[in-house]
Each structure stands twice: as C-alpha cells, then as structure tokens.
Amino acid sequence: MDNTKRGNGREPTQRRCPSAVNLCSLLPETASIACSTQHLARRERLALGASDGICVRTVLSGVASLCAGLPDGRRQILCLATPGQVIYPHGLEGREVWVEALVPTCLCELPVVASNAGAGPHADLLLRASHEFLAVTVEHLLELGRLDGTERVTAFLLDMARRLGRREGRAVHVQLPLNREDIADYLGLKAETVSRILGRIKRSGLVVFLSPTEFEVPDLDNLAARSPIGGRYSSPHLVN
C-alpha cells in the first residue's frame, strides 16, 4: 500500500498558523499568501518535487524526518524536526526527497510564489527559514563528520532526551519515535552497529531501555558528561 501523499487533504488555508513559533508572522496582513495545515499519519510520506515549488513547513506537533533517496536505493535521513522546527529543503531539487511522519504529525505549510521570493516579506521569510533549517542540519553534519559511532549514538540519545523527554523526578522518560533502521539512516551507521552500541550504553547504566522504542535517562547530567557535545544541552527543554 502506497502511503505517500502528493499534496492532497490539506485543511483550508488560514492567515496565521496556530503555532507559537511560526514564520507566518513575518508576513503582513495584506500578503497574498496564507498557510495551511497538513496532517500526516505515522509513517505517512509527503513527496517533495519540482511541482512543490517554494514551500516552507513548520512542525506544529509530532516528529517528522526529511529524507533523501540515494542512487543505490538506500535513504539518508537529513534532519529530524520536532514542534517549532522548520523543514526547508532548498538545494535538493532533482533528488528524490520526502517528509516522513515518525508519529502522527501536523505541519504548517506556507507556499511562496517564486516571483516574489526575493522581495520584501517573502525574502525575509525565506532568509529566516534558511537560517533555521541550516542551523540544525549543519550541526548534524558536524557530528557525522567528527564523531565515532559510540559518540554519535550517545549524542543522539542526549538530543532525543532534550527534545522529547519528560521529567519524572530526577529521571527523564523518552518515547523514541525511531526504530533501529531509522537511527542508522540518521547517524550514517548500520542498523546492527546501532544495536551493538545501544547494548553497550545500556550496560553502562547511562540509559535504561523499557522497550525497543522507550527509554529513561536516570541522570541527564551524567549522560551529557559522557557526550562530546554535552555542553549544547546544558539547558534542556523538557516537559515537567
């Protein structure tokens, strides 16, 4: 069964998206474009292509991955977007690219007419979108380029605890939206390598896996201290 969407099923457009973190606010009330919301079920894909035009997407709820197909049939997960984060795959034209919902996800979609892209509020919006998206993807590329497998997986668990974790006393509880294959495609590793490293981390006591997709971090500071990029997460945004 094909679970790829081609752009149908959007809700009626609205002037401002309901997210507290949005790019729509950069547009004046008189702007000729408006946003719409797109709902994706878990593992549903939204194909992006030439006909997609210039479209900025912000995750309102859920978790979405931006994926690209490789010539040998494999995929690379380029970024993971959580609520408030932007997906703007500029520069990937000509490739097989799609957004995949890892859990039920709602997106704010804001199309920009190409002829207006370099003018006024449209230019401001695209500049902001580019900055937001590149800040996340460049950081991820730096991790892939400089960290070994164990460091990548440790940093990934810390990132997920920060972005998706829920405080339960001193511990942090995380419902992980990715399986081992997803993690491997995101970190540039093999699935069996990810499983082996997760086993070592589990035995170390840094994390406690309650199921293959659910874990707890007994002490977030301890996990951060074991990560080469732990300083980035000194002030985690956790749900209390």
KEKE-3310 file (N, C-alpha, C; in steps of 0.2 Angstrom, whole numbers, plus 5000, padded with zeros to 4 digits):
npx = (5004:5003:5009:5012:5009:5003:5001:4987:4972:4974:4970:4958:4965:4973:4976:4986:4997:4993:5004:5015:5028:5032:5033:5024:5021:5030:5025:5015:4998:4992:4997:4998:4998:4994:4994:4992:4987:4994:4990:4998:4998:5006:5021:5017:5021:5026:5028:5041:5044:5048:5036:5032:5036:5041:5041:5038:5039:5033:5034:5020:5015:5020:5033:5044:5054:5066:5069:5081:5083:5095:5106:5108:5097:5096:5092:5094:5092:5090:5087:5079:5064:5056:5042:5040:5051:5059:5056:5065:5069:5079:5089:5090:5084:5079:5082:5076:5066:5058:5046:5043:5032:5036:5028:5011:5008:5007:5009:5013:5011:5018:5017:5027:5027:5037:5041:5040:5050:5062:5059:5054:5043:5043:5056:5062:5056:5060:5074:5074:5069:5079:5090:5085:5083:5096:5104:5101:5104:5117:5124:5121:5128:5141:5142:5141:5153:5164:5162:5164:5156:5150:5150:5141:5129:5127:5127:5115:5105:5105:5101:5088:5082:5083:5074:5062:5060:5052:5051:5053:5053:5070:5074:5073:5061:5058:5049:5054:5053:5059:5065:5078:5083:5079:5087:5100:5100:5099:5111:5121:5126:5126:5112:5114:5126:5121:5113:5122:5130:5120:5117:5129:5129:5117:5121:5131:5123:5119:5108:5091:5083:5066:5058:5060:5058:5057:5064:5073:5083:5092:5101:5103:5113:5124:5124:5126:5138:5146:5145:5152:5147:5140:5139:5130:5118:5115:5104:5091:5075:5063:5048:5039)
npy = (4994:5011:5024:5037:5054:5066:5079:5082:5083:5094:5106:5120:5135:5147:5163:5165:5153:5141:5139:5144:5146:5152:5156:5163:5175:5184:5189:5202:5208:5210:5202:5191:5177:5163:5151:5134:5119:5103:5086:5071:5054:5041:5036:5040:5047:5063:5067:5077:5088:5095:5101:5105:5118:5133:5130:5132:5123:5120:5111:5108:5099:5083:5072:5074:5068:5073:5066:5058:5050:5038:5034:5020:5015:5016:5026:5042:5050:5067:5076:5078:5084:5093:5099:5116:5117:5120:5114:5115:5111:5117:5117:5104:5100:5090:5078:5063:5066:5067:5071:5062:5056:5052:5050:5053:5068:5085:5098:5115:5123:5134:5142:5150:5162:5160:5171:5181:5178:5185:5197:5210:5205:5191:5188:5190:5180:5168:5169:5168:5155:5148:5150:5144:5131:5127:5129:5118:5107:5109:5107:5094:5088:5091:5083:5070:5070:5071:5063:5047:5030:5027:5039:5046:5039:5041:5055:5056:5050:5059:5071:5067:5065:5078:5085:5078:5072:5069:5074:5064:5065:5064:5057:5056:5053:5045:5043:5035:5040:5033:5018:5005:5005:5018:5026:5022:5026:5040:5043:5038:5025:5007:4997:4986:4990:5001:4994:4986:4996:5003:4992:4992:5005:5003:4993:5001:5009:5022:5024:5017:5005:5003:4997:4993:5005:5015:5023:5028:5040:5040:5050:5065:5074:5066:5058:5069:5073:5062:5063:5070:5082:5087:5100:5107:5104:5110:5116:5109:5107:5102:5092:5094)
npz = (5000:4995:5004:5002:5001:4989:4991:4993:5003:5012:5025:5025:5020:5031:5039:5049:5056:5069:5078:5091:5088:5073:5056:5049:5054:5049:5038:5031:5035:5023:5014:5000:5001:5011:5025:5027:5035:5036:5039:5044:5045:5056:5049:5036:5021:5013:4997:4990:4977:4960:4957:4969:4972:4980:4996:5013:5028:5044:5059:5068:5078:5084:5076:5063:5049:5037:5022:5010:4995:4990:4976:4976:4981:4995:5009:5016:5031:5033:5042:5058:5063:5076:5086:5081:5074:5057:5041:5026:5012:5003:4989:4986:4975:4961:4967:4974:4987:5002:5015:5030:5042:5058:5069:5072:5064:5062:5051:5047:5032:5021:5006:4994:4982:4967:4960:4969:4978:4981:4986:4998:5012:5008:5005:5018:5025:5019:5021:5035:5036:5030:5038:5050:5046:5041:5053:5060:5052:5048:5061:5063:5053:5056:5068:5062:5054:5063:5074:5082:5080:5093:5100:5092:5094:5107:5108:5101:5109:5119:5113:5109:5122:5127:5117:5117:5129:5145:5161:5176:5191:5195:5184:5166:5155:5139:5124:5110:5094:5083:5075:5075:5062:5057:5066:5062:5048:5051:5058:5050:5050:5052:5055:5063:5069:5077:5086:5093:5099:5107:5115:5123:5129:5136:5146:5153:5161:5158:5151:5152:5145:5142:5133:5115:5109:5119:5133:5148:5155:5169:5175:5168:5167:5169:5157:5148:5152:5147:5133:5119:5115:5125:5131:5123:5128:5140:5145:5145:5136:5143:5146:5161)
capx = (5000:5007:5007:5015:5005:5006:4999:4980:4970:4976:4964:4958:4971:4972:4981:4991:4997:4992:5010:5018:5034:5030:5036:5019:5021:5034:5021:5010:4991:4990:5001:4993:4999:4992:4997:4988:4989:4994:4991:5001:4998:5013:5024:5015:5026:5024:5033:5043:5047:5048:5029:5031:5038:5045:5036:5041:5035:5035:5031:5016:5015:5023:5040:5045:5060:5067:5073:5083:5084:5102:5106:5108:5091:5096:5089:5098:5088:5094:5086:5073:5061:5051:5037:5043:5057:5057:5059:5065:5075:5082:5096:5089:5080:5082:5083:5070:5066:5051:5045:5040:5030:5038:5022:5006:5012:5004:5013:5011:5014:5017:5020:5030:5027:5044:5042:5041:5054:5067:5056:5050:5042:5045:5063:5063:5053:5065:5080:5073:5068:5085:5094:5083:5085:5103:5107:5100:5107:5125:5126:5121:5133:5147:5143:5143:5160:5169:5161:5164:5149:5148:5149:5135:5123:5127:5124:5108:5101:5105:5097:5081:5080:5082:5069:5056:5060:5048:5054:5049:5058:5077:5075:5070:5057:5058:5046:5058:5049:5063:5067:5085:5085:5079:5093:5105:5099:5100:5118:5126:5128:5122:5107:5117:5131:5117:5110:5128:5132:5115:5118:5135:5127:5113:5125:5134:5119:5118:5101:5088:5078:5060:5056:5065:5057:5056:5070:5074:5089:5092:5104:5104:5119:5129:5124:5129:5146:5149:5144:5157:5144:5136:5138:5125:5112:5115:5098:5086:5068:5059:5041:5039)
capy = (5000:5017:5029:5043:5059:5071:5086:5082:5083:5099:5109:5126:5140:5152:5169:5163:5146:5141:5138:5150:5148:5152:5161:5167:5182:5189:5192:5207:5205:5211:5197:5187:5170:5161:5145:5128:5113:5096:5081:5065:5048:5038:5033:5043:5051:5068:5068:5084:5088:5101:5104:5108:5125:5135:5129:5132:5119:5121:5106:5110:5093:5076:5072:5072:5067:5074:5060:5059:5043:5038:5031:5013:5013:5017:5033:5046:5055:5073:5080:5077:5091:5092:5105:5123:5117:5121:5110:5119:5108:5121:5114:5097:5099:5085:5072:5060:5069:5067:5071:5056:5057:5046:5049:5057:5074:5091:5103:5121:5124:5141:5142:5157:5162:5161:5178:5186:5175:5189:5204:5211:5200:5185:5187:5189:5173:5163:5170:5165:5148:5145:5150:5140:5124:5126:5128:5111:5102:5109:5104:5087:5086:5091:5077:5065:5071:5071:5058:5040:5028:5027:5046:5048:5036:5044:5062:5056:5049:5065:5075:5065:5066:5085:5087:5074:5069:5071:5074:5060:5065:5066:5054:5059:5047:5047:5039:5036:5039:5030:5011:5005:5007:5025:5029:5021:5031:5047:5043:5036:5019:5001:4995:4981:4994:5004:4989:4984:5002:5004:4987:4994:5010:5001:4990:5006:5012:5028:5024:5011:5004:4999:4993:4995:5012:5018:5023:5033:5043:5041:5056:5068:5077:5061:5057:5074:5072:5057:5065:5075:5088:5088:5107:5110:5103:5112:5119:5105:5109:5096:5093:5093)
capz = (5000:4995:5009:5000:4999:4984:4992:4994:5010:5017:5028:5022:5022:5036:5038:5053:5059:5076:5082:5095:5084:5066:5051:5046:5057:5046:5033:5033:5034:5016:5010:4996:5003:5018:5027:5028:5039:5033:5044:5041:5049:5057:5043:5030:5017:5009:4992:4988:4970:4957:4957:4976:4972:4986:5002:5020:5033:5051:5063:5074:5083:5081:5074:5055:5046:5030:5019:5003:4992:4987:4969:4977:4984:5002:5011:5021:5035:5033:5049:5062:5065:5082:5086:5081:5069:5050:5035:5020:5009:4997:4986:4985:4969:4956:4970:4977:4993:5005:5023:5033:5049:5063:5074:5069:5064:5059:5048:5044:5025:5019:5000:4992:4974:4966:4958:4975:4983:4983:4988:5004:5017:5006:5006:5025:5027:5016:5024:5042:5035:5028:5044:5055:5044:5041:5059:5063:5048:5049:5067:5062:5048:5060:5072:5057:5052:5068:5080:5080:5081:5100:5101:5088:5097:5114:5107:5098:5114:5123:5109:5110:5129:5127:5113:5118:5136:5150:5168:5181:5196:5193:5178:5160:5151:5132:5119:5105:5088:5078:5076:5074:5055:5057:5069:5057:5042:5053:5060:5045:5053:5050:5060:5068:5073:5081:5091:5097:5103:5112:5121:5127:5133:5141:5151:5156:5165:5156:5149:5154:5139:5144:5127:5110:5107:5125:5137:5153:5157:5176:5176:5162:5168:5168:5150:5145:5153:5143:5126:5117:5113:5130:5133:5120:5131:5147:5147:5141:5136:5145:5149:5168)
cpx = (5004:5005:5010:5009:5008:5003:4991:4978:4972:4969:4964:4963:4968:4977:4987:4991:4996:4998:5012:5024:5032:5033:5031:5019:5025:5031:5016:5003:4989:4993:4996:4994:4996:4994:4991:4991:4989:4995:4993:5001:5005:5015:5022:5020:5022:5029:5034:5046:5046:5041:5028:5032:5042:5040:5040:5037:5038:5031:5027:5016:5018:5031:5041:5052:5060:5072:5075:5085:5091:5101:5106:5102:5090:5093:5094:5093:5092:5093:5080:5070:5055:5047:5041:5049:5054:5060:5059:5071:5077:5088:5095:5085:5083:5083:5076:5070:5058:5051:5041:5038:5032:5033:5017:5008:5007:5009:5010:5014:5012:5021:5022:5030:5034:5046:5043:5046:5060:5065:5053:5049:5044:5052:5065:5061:5058:5071:5080:5073:5075:5090:5092:5085:5092:5107:5107:5104:5115:5127:5126:5126:5140:5148:5144:5150:5165:5168:5161:5157:5146:5146:5143:5129:5122:5124:5117:5103:5100:5100:5089:5078:5079:5075:5062:5055:5054:5051:5049:5054:5065:5078:5071:5067:5057:5054:5049:5054:5053:5065:5075:5087:5084:5085:5099:5106:5101:5108:5123:5129:5124:5118:5110:5123:5127:5115:5116:5130:5127:5115:5124:5133:5122:5116:5129:5130:5117:5111:5098:5082:5072:5057:5061:5064:5055:5062:5069:5081:5089:5095:5106:5111:5125:5129:5127:5136:5149:5148:5149:5154:5139:5134:5132:5118:5112:5109:5092:5079:5064:5052:5041:5033)
cpy = (5006:5022:5035:5048:5064:5078:5087:5082:5088:5103:5116:5131:5145:5157:5167:5156:5146:5140:5144:5151:5147:5157:5165:5174:5187:5192:5197:5205:5206:5206:5192:5179:5169:5153:5140:5123:5107:5091:5074:5060:5046:5035:5035:5048:5057:5069:5075:5083:5095:5105:5107:5115:5127:5135:5128:5128:5120:5115:5109:5105:5087:5077:5070:5072:5069:5069:5061:5052:5043:5034:5023:5011:5014:5024:5036:5051:5061:5077:5077:5083:5089:5099:5112:5123:5117:5116:5114:5116:5111:5118:5107:5095:5094:5078:5069:5062:5069:5068:5065:5057:5051:5045:5053:5064:5079:5096:5109:5122:5131:5142:5150:5157:5164:5168:5183:5184:5180:5196:5204:5206:5193:5183:5186:5182:5168:5163:5167:5158:5145:5145:5145:5132:5123:5125:5121:5106:5103:5106:5097:5084:5086:5085:5071:5064:5070:5066:5051:5037:5028:5034:5048:5046:5040:5051:5062:5055:5055:5070:5073:5066:5074:5087:5084:5071:5073:5069:5069:5060:5067:5063:5058:5053:5049:5041:5040:5035:5035:5023:5011:5007:5014:5028:5028:5025:5038:5048:5041:5030:5013:5000:4991:4985:4998:5000:4987:4990:5003:4998:4989:5000:5008:4997:4995:5009:5019:5029:5017:5010:5000:4995:4996:5002:5017:5018:5028:5034:5044:5048:5060:5071:5072:5059:5063:5075:5067:5058:5071:5082:5090:5095:5110:5109:5104:5114:5115:5108:5103:5097:5090:5089)
cpz = (5000:5000:5008:4998:4994:4985:4993:5002:5015:5019:5025:5024:5027:5036:5043:5056:5066:5081:5085:5091:5077:5062:5048:5048:5054:5040:5035:5032:5027:5012:5006:4997:5010:5019:5027:5032:5036:5039:5041:5047:5051:5051:5036:5027:5013:5004:4990:4981:4967:4957:4964:4976:4978:4992:5008:5025:5040:5055:5068:5079:5079:5080:5067:5053:5039:5027:5012:5001:4989:4980:4970:4980:4992:5003:5016:5025:5036:5040:5052:5065:5071:5082:5086:5076:5062:5046:5029:5016:5002:4995:4985:4979:4964:4960:4973:4985:4996:5013:5025:5041:5053:5068:5070:5070:5060:5057:5046:5037:5023:5012:4998:4985:4972:4963:4963:4980:4985:4985:4994:5009:5015:5007:5013:5027:5025:5019:5031:5041:5034:5034:5049:5053:5044:5048:5062:5059:5048:5055:5067:5058:5052:5065:5068:5055:5057:5074:5077:5082:5088:5102:5098:5092:5104:5113:5104:5104:5119:5120:5110:5117:5130:5123:5115:5125:5140:5157:5172:5187:5194:5186:5172:5156:5144:5128:5113:5098:5082:5080:5074:5067:5054:5060:5065:5051:5044:5055:5055:5047:5050:5056:5065:5072:5079:5087:5095:5102:5108:5117:5125:5132:5138:5147:5155:5162:5164:5154:5151:5149:5142:5139:5121:5108:5114:5130:5143:5154:5165:5178:5170:5162:5167:5161:5146:5146:5149:5135:5125:5115:5119:5132:5129:5123:5138:5150:5143:5141:5137:5147:5156:5169)
residu = (MET:ASP:ASN:THR:LYS:ARG:GLY:ASN:GLY:ARG:GLU:PRO:THR:GLN:ARG:ARG:CYS:PRO:SER:ALA:VAL:ASN:LEU:CYS:SER:LEU:LEU:PRO:GLU:THR:ALA:SER:ILE:ALA:CYS:SER:THR:GLN:HIS:LEU:ALA:ARG:ARG:GLU:ARG:LEU:ALA:LEU:GLY:ALA:SER:ASP:GLY:ILE:CYS:VAL:ARG:THR:VAL:LEU:SER:GLY:VAL:ALA:SER:LEU:CYS:ALA:GLY:LEU:PRO:ASP:GLY:ARG:ARG:GLN:ILE:LEU:CYS:LEU:ALA:THR:PRO:GLY:GLN:VAL:ILE:TYR:PRO:HIS:GLY:LEU:GLU:GLY:ARG:GLU:VAL:TRP:VAL:GLU:ALA:LEU:VAL:PRO:THR:CYS:LEU:CYS:GLU:LEU:PRO:VAL:VAL:ALA:SER:ASN:ALA:GLY:ALA:GLY:PRO:HIS:ALA:ASP:LEU:LEU:LEU:ARG:ALA:SER:HIS:GLU:PHE:LEU:ALA:VAL:THR:VAL:GLU:HIS:LEU:LEU:GLU:LEU:GLY:ARG:LEU:ASP:GLY:THR:GLU:ARG:VAL:THR:ALA:PHE:LEU:LEU:ASP:MET:ALA:ARG:ARG:LEU:GLY:ARG:ARG:GLU:GLY:ARG:ALA:VAL:HIS:VAL:GLN:LEU:PRO:LEU:ASN:ARG:GLU:ASP:ILE:ALA:ASP:TYR:LEU:GLY:LEU:LYS:ALA:GLU:THR:VAL:SER:ARG:ILE:LEU:GLY:ARG:ILE:LYS:ARG:SER:GLY:LEU:VAL:VAL:PHE:LEU:SER:PRO:THR:GLU:PHE:GLU:VAL:PRO:ASP:LEU:ASP:ASN:LEU:ALA:ALA:ARG:SER:PRO:ILE:GLY:GLY:ARG:TYR:SER:SER:PRO:HIS:LEU:VAL:ASN)
# end
